[in-house]
């Protein structure tokens, strides 16, 4: 019996402090996914590494600047698809409004990837 591999999703924000760790927690128990989070800033709680991008099937960034920063920082790599969620900064870790915004942005993206 062959198992379908889970979609590997990397959530990225600036500092890996509020937005991307919240997304990681929200989707950690989704049986369709493997998730990680990272930040684009060098002083992030968990800075993004080449190994994260090699691991990921898709990267969800919170804004366009983060996508540009990844493309610049890792310009010599073949990058996975990077999708911009447009999640504003300013909401703290696990804030109910942040959770709502993340689910509204991420759920349809995950469904479109998994259902073609």
GROMACS elastic network, one bead per residue, 0.5 to 0.9 nm:
[ bonds ]
;  ai    aj funct       b0    kb
    3     6     6  0.89801   500
    4    32     6  0.88265   500
    5     8     6  0.87931   500
    5    32     6  0.80525   500
    5    33     6  0.85949   500
    6    31     6  0.74456   500
    6    32     6  0.50392   500
    6    34     6  0.60955   500
    7    32     6  0.62819   500
    7    34     6  0.60503   500
    7    35     6  0.83089   500
    7    56     6  0.81138   500
    7    57     6  0.63791   500
    7    58     6  0.79702   500
    7   110     6  0.88763   500
    7   113     6  0.88915   500
    7   114     6  0.79520   500
    8    32     6  0.89238   500
    8    33     6  0.58672   500
    8    35     6  0.58830   500
    8    36     6  0.80963   500
    8    55     6  0.70842   500
    8    57     6  0.50900   500
    8    58     6  0.66710   500
    8    59     6  0.86703   500
    9    24     6  0.88313   500
    9    33     6  0.68438   500
    9    34     6  0.61147   500
    9    36     6  0.65012   500
    9    37     6  0.83862   500
    9    55     6  0.86759   500
    9    56     6  0.55759   500
    9    57     6  0.61284   500
    9    58     6  0.52767   500
    9    59     6  0.58720   500
    9    60     6  0.73666   500
   10    20     6  0.86051   500
   10    24     6  0.81948   500
   10    34     6  0.85501   500
   10    35     6  0.58249   500
   10    37     6  0.54087   500
   10    38     6  0.74099   500
   10    52     6  0.73194   500
   10    53     6  0.77507   500
   10    55     6  0.85386   500
   10    56     6  0.58959   500
   10    57     6  0.79844   500
   10    58     6  0.64467   500
   10    60     6  0.62220   500
   10    61     6  0.84189   500
   11    16     6  0.88015   500
   11    19     6  0.84744   500
   11    20     6  0.51205   500
   11    21     6  0.76542   500
   11    23     6  0.67384   500
   11    24     6  0.67145   500
   11    35     6  0.74837   500
   11    36     6  0.62630   500
   11    38     6  0.64726   500
   11    39     6  0.84449   500
   11    58     6  0.87713   500
   11    59     6  0.59337   500
   11    61     6  0.60692   500
   11    62     6  0.81012   500
   12    15     6  0.85030   500
   12    16     6  0.68385   500
   12    19     6  0.79402   500
   12    20     6  0.52554   500
   12    21     6  0.84352   500
   12    36     6  0.86903   500
   12    37     6  0.56686   500
   12    38     6  0.50426   500
   12    39     6  0.53280   500
   12    40     6  0.69955   500
   12    48     6  0.78956   500
   12    59     6  0.71595   500
   12    60     6  0.60976   500
   12    62     6  0.65910   500
   12    66     6  0.76419   500
   12    67     6  0.89651   500
   13    16     6  0.56318   500
   13    17     6  0.80300   500
   13    18     6  0.81300   500
   13    19     6  0.62436   500
   13    20     6  0.54207   500
   13    21     6  0.86815   500
   13    37     6  0.81680   500
   13    38     6  0.67706   500
   13    40     6  0.64465   500
   13    41     6  0.85926   500
   13    60     6  0.86645   500
   13    61     6  0.58849   500
   13    62     6  0.55378   500
   13    63     6  0.77012   500
   13    66     6  0.67972   500
   13    89     6  0.89346   500
   14    17     6  0.79607   500
   14    19     6  0.86196   500
   14    20     6  0.85128   500
   14    38     6  0.81044   500
   14    40     6  0.50157   500
   14    41     6  0.55699   500
   14    44     6  0.68881   500
   14    47     6  0.88952   500
   14    61     6  0.89379   500
   14    62     6  0.83250   500
   14    66     6  0.69413   500
   15    18     6  0.77040   500
   15    19     6  0.86996   500
   15    20     6  0.85187   500
   15    38     6  0.75335   500
   15    40     6  0.66599   500
   15    41     6  0.59049   500
   15    42     6  0.83467   500
   15    43     6  0.70522   500
   15    45     6  0.60499   500
   15    46     6  0.75813   500
   15    47     6  0.76597   500
   16    19     6  0.68938   500
   16    20     6  0.55873   500
   16    21     6  0.60427   500
   16    37     6  0.67592   500
   16    38     6  0.51190   500
   16    40     6  0.79560   500
   16    41     6  0.86061   500
   16    44     6  0.57271   500
   16    45     6  0.55359   500
   16    46     6  0.61167   500
   16    47     6  0.75104   500
   17    20     6  0.70251   500
   17    21     6  0.62933   500
   17    22     6  0.84086   500
   17    38     6  0.87454   500
   17    39     6  0.79566   500
   17    44     6  0.74527   500
   17    45     6  0.64283   500
   17    46     6  0.86156   500
   17    92     6  0.82508   500
   17    93     6  0.70180   500
   18    21     6  0.58053   500
   18    22     6  0.60484   500
   18    23     6  0.87525   500
   18    89     6  0.84127   500
   18    90     6  0.85793   500
   18    91     6  0.71443   500
   18    92     6  0.52813   500
   18    94     6  0.73410   500
   18    95     6  0.87730   500
   18    98     6  0.88372   500
   19    22     6  0.52622   500
   19    23     6  0.63354   500
   19    24     6  0.87595   500
   19    62     6  0.76020   500
   19    87     6  0.79436   500
   19    88     6  0.87827   500
   19    89     6  0.75156   500
   19    91     6  0.76323   500
   19    92     6  0.74378   500
   19    93     6  0.64975   500
   19    94     6  0.81410   500
   19    98     6  0.73213   500
   19    99     6  0.87487   500
   19   102     6  0.82396   500
   20    23     6  0.50336   500
   20    24     6  0.61548   500
   20    25     6  0.87122   500
   20    36     6  0.85509   500
   20    37     6  0.55360   500
   20    38     6  0.67924   500
   20    39     6  0.76815   500
   20    60     6  0.87751   500
   20    61     6  0.81296   500
   20    62     6  0.78507   500
   20    93     6  0.88296   500
   21    25     6  0.62438   500
   21    26     6  0.85994   500
   21    36     6  0.81503   500
   21    37     6  0.58487   500
   21    38     6  0.77570   500
   21    93     6  0.72910   500
   21    94     6  0.84183   500
   22    25     6  0.51973   500
   22    26     6  0.61678   500
   22    27     6  0.87560   500
   22    37     6  0.89557   500
   22    92     6  0.88169   500
   22    93     6  0.57588   500
   22    94     6  0.53564   500
   22    95     6  0.83769   500
   22    98     6  0.79253   500
   22    99     6  0.70739   500
   22   102     6  0.84224   500
   23    26     6  0.50273   500
   23    27     6  0.62417   500
   23    28     6  0.83357   500
   23    35     6  0.88199   500
   23    36     6  0.89938   500
   23    37     6  0.79374   500
   23    94     6  0.85690   500
   23    98     6  0.89280   500
   23    99     6  0.74293   500
   23   102     6  0.65778   500
   23   103     6  0.82118   500
   23   106     6  0.86625   500
   24    27     6  0.54435   500
   24    28     6  0.57276   500
   24    35     6  0.59178   500
   24    36     6  0.59642   500
   24    37     6  0.60339   500
   25    28     6  0.51546   500
   25    29     6  0.78149   500
   25    35     6  0.85897   500
   25    94     6  0.84970   500
   26    29     6  0.73429   500
   26    30     6  0.82561   500
   26    94     6  0.87328   500
   26    99     6  0.75122   500
   26   102     6  0.86585   500
   26   103     6  0.81677   500
   27    30     6  0.52524   500
   27    31     6  0.87541   500
   27    33     6  0.73260   500
   27    34     6  0.82319   500
   27    35     6  0.69530   500
   28    31     6  0.81176   500
   28    33     6  0.73549   500
   28    34     6  0.68836   500
   28    35     6  0.60450   500
   28    36     6  0.84237   500
   29    32     6  0.87093   500
   29    33     6  0.79898   500
   29    34     6  0.86995   500
   30    33     6  0.56264   500
   30    34     6  0.79298   500
   31    34     6  0.78653   500
   32   114     6  0.86253   500
   35    56     6  0.86226   500
   36    52     6  0.80976   500
   36    56     6  0.86971   500
   37    46     6  0.77287   500
   37    48     6  0.81175   500
   37    52     6  0.87597   500
   38    44     6  0.75845   500
   38    45     6  0.76346   500
   38    46     6  0.51589   500
   38    47     6  0.54440   500
   38    49     6  0.82871   500
   38    52     6  0.83360   500
   39    42     6  0.78339   500
   39    43     6  0.84307   500
   39    44     6  0.52780   500
   39    45     6  0.70916   500
   39    46     6  0.59758   500
   39    48     6  0.54943   500
   39    66     6  0.87026   500
   40    43     6  0.85247   500
   40    44     6  0.68733   500
   40    46     6  0.87180   500
   40    47     6  0.59434   500
   40    48     6  0.57615   500
   40    66     6  0.65273   500
   40    69     6  0.69960   500
   40    70     6  0.69743   500
   40    73     6  0.89922   500
   41    44     6  0.51426   500
   41    45     6  0.88637   500
   41    46     6  0.89183   500
   41    47     6  0.63596   500
   41    48     6  0.80346   500
   41    69     6  0.89470   500
   42    45     6  0.87550   500
   42    46     6  0.85803   500
   42    47     6  0.58151   500
   42    48     6  0.82517   500
   43    46     6  0.80183   500
   43    47     6  0.69409   500
   44    47     6  0.50473   500
   44    48     6  0.83514   500
   46    49     6  0.88700   500
   48    51     6  0.83126   500
   48    52     6  0.65211   500
   48    53     6  0.80023   500
   48    70     6  0.85667   500
   49    52     6  0.53227   500
   49    53     6  0.68677   500
   49    54     6  0.89104   500
   49    74     6  0.89237   500
   50    53     6  0.52183   500
   50    54     6  0.62148   500
   50    55     6  0.86187   500
   50    74     6  0.72240   500
   50    77     6  0.80669   500
   51    55     6  0.60780   500
   51    56     6  0.86599   500
   52    55     6  0.51118   500
   52    56     6  0.61963   500
   53    56     6  0.51764   500
   53    57     6  0.80913   500
   53    58     6  0.84561   500
   53    59     6  0.77881   500
   53    74     6  0.89920   500
   53    77     6  0.87948   500
   53    78     6  0.87987   500
   53    79     6  0.65114   500
   53    80     6  0.66875   500
   54    57     6  0.81609   500
   54    77     6  0.87182   500
   54    78     6  0.83361   500
   54    79     6  0.74683   500
   54    80     6  0.76181   500
   55    80     6  0.89475   500
   56    59     6  0.66221   500
   56    79     6  0.89068   500
   56    80     6  0.65929   500
   56    81     6  0.88328   500
   57    80     6  0.57830   500
   57    81     6  0.70975   500
   58    79     6  0.89808   500
   58    80     6  0.55193   500
   58    81     6  0.50439   500
   58    82     6  0.59953   500
   58    83     6  0.75209   500
   59    80     6  0.67935   500
   59    81     6  0.61931   500
   59    83     6  0.61750   500
   59    84     6  0.85176   500
   60    63     6  0.89861   500
   60    67     6  0.87305   500
   60    81     6  0.85869   500
   60    82     6  0.58715   500
   60    84     6  0.59052   500
   60    85     6  0.65675   500
   60   106     6  0.82361   500
   61    64     6  0.74387   500
   61    65     6  0.88231   500
   61    66     6  0.61688   500
   61    67     6  0.63235   500
   61    82     6  0.70389   500
   61    83     6  0.62599   500
   61    84     6  0.50376   500
   61    85     6  0.60554   500
   61    86     6  0.78645   500
   61    87     6  0.84893   500
   62    65     6  0.86426   500
   62    66     6  0.70706   500
   62    67     6  0.84633   500
   62    83     6  0.86336   500
   62    84     6  0.58344   500
   62    86     6  0.51734   500
   62    88     6  0.72258   500
   62    89     6  0.83696   500
   63    66     6  0.56583   500
   63    67     6  0.69230   500
   63    84     6  0.56119   500
   63    85     6  0.62975   500
   63    87     6  0.65322   500
   63    88     6  0.76491   500
   64    67     6  0.51213   500
   64    68     6  0.63243   500
   64    69     6  0.86393   500
   64    83     6  0.89311   500
   64    84     6  0.61335   500
   64    85     6  0.85142   500
   64    86     6  0.74819   500
   65    68     6  0.50712   500
   65    69     6  0.60953   500
   65    70     6  0.86722   500
   66    70     6  0.62011   500
   66    71     6  0.85940   500
   66    84     6  0.85507   500
   67    70     6  0.52431   500
   67    71     6  0.62436   500
   67    72     6  0.86452   500
   67    82     6  0.67873   500
   67    83     6  0.79266   500
   67    84     6  0.71876   500
   68    71     6  0.50988   500
   68    72     6  0.61223   500
   68    73     6  0.85332   500
   69    72     6  0.50881   500
   69    73     6  0.59146   500
   69    74     6  0.83352   500
   70    73     6  0.51475   500
   70    74     6  0.58277   500
   70    75     6  0.77623   500
   70    79     6  0.88928   500
   71    74     6  0.54332   500
   71    75     6  0.52541   500
   71    76     6  0.87991   500
   71    77     6  0.86958   500
   71    79     6  0.78425   500
   72    75     6  0.50747   500
   72    76     6  0.87056   500
   73    76     6  0.83689   500
   74    77     6  0.55348   500
   74    78     6  0.83176   500
   74    79     6  0.78351   500
   75    78     6  0.78354   500
   75    79     6  0.83146   500
   76    79     6  0.89215   500
   79    82     6  0.78997   500
   83   109     6  0.85282   500
   84    87     6  0.85045   500
   85   102     6  0.79969   500
   85   105     6  0.59118   500
   85   106     6  0.72896   500
   86   105     6  0.80816   500
   87    98     6  0.81847   500
   87   101     6  0.69551   500
   87   102     6  0.70925   500
   87   105     6  0.80340   500
   88    91     6  0.77562   500
   88    98     6  0.88229   500
   89    92     6  0.84747   500
   91    94     6  0.84099   500
   91    95     6  0.63427   500
   91    97     6  0.75585   500
   91    98     6  0.59926   500
   92    95     6  0.54935   500
   92    98     6  0.74602   500
   93    96     6  0.89977   500
   93    98     6  0.77774   500
   93    99     6  0.88542   500
   94    97     6  0.83501   500
   94    98     6  0.66353   500
   94    99     6  0.62611   500
   95    98     6  0.51401   500
   95    99     6  0.62251   500
   95   100     6  0.86865   500
   96    99     6  0.50151   500
   96   100     6  0.61782   500
   96   101     6  0.86898   500
   97   100     6  0.50065   500
   97   101     6  0.61816   500
   97   102     6  0.85350   500
   98   101     6  0.51408   500
   98   102     6  0.60494   500
   98   103     6  0.85593   500
   99   102     6  0.51539   500
   99   103     6  0.61341   500
   99   104     6  0.85770   500
  100   103     6  0.52676   500
  100   104     6  0.61612   500
  100   105     6  0.86696   500
  101   104     6  0.51424   500
  101   105     6  0.62166   500
  101   106     6  0.85004   500
  102   105     6  0.51903   500
  102   106     6  0.57844   500
  102   107     6  0.80947   500
  103   106     6  0.51604   500
  103   107     6  0.54518   500
  103   108     6  0.84474   500
  104   107     6  0.60269   500
  104   108     6  0.72704   500
  105   108     6  0.65709   500
  105   109     6  0.69755   500
  106   109     6  0.51194   500
  106   110     6  0.61180   500
  106   111     6  0.85518   500
  107   110     6  0.52871   500
  107   111     6  0.61647   500
  107   112     6  0.86407   500
  108   111     6  0.50172   500
  108   112     6  0.60388   500
  108   113     6  0.85986   500
  109   112     6  0.51772   500
  109   113     6  0.62600   500
  109   114     6  0.86669   500
  110   113     6  0.52023   500
  110   114     6  0.61030   500
  110   115     6  0.83432   500
  111   114     6  0.52449   500
  111   115     6  0.57294   500
  111   116     6  0.80036   500
  112   115     6  0.52862   500
  112   116     6  0.55588   500
  113   116     6  0.53307   500
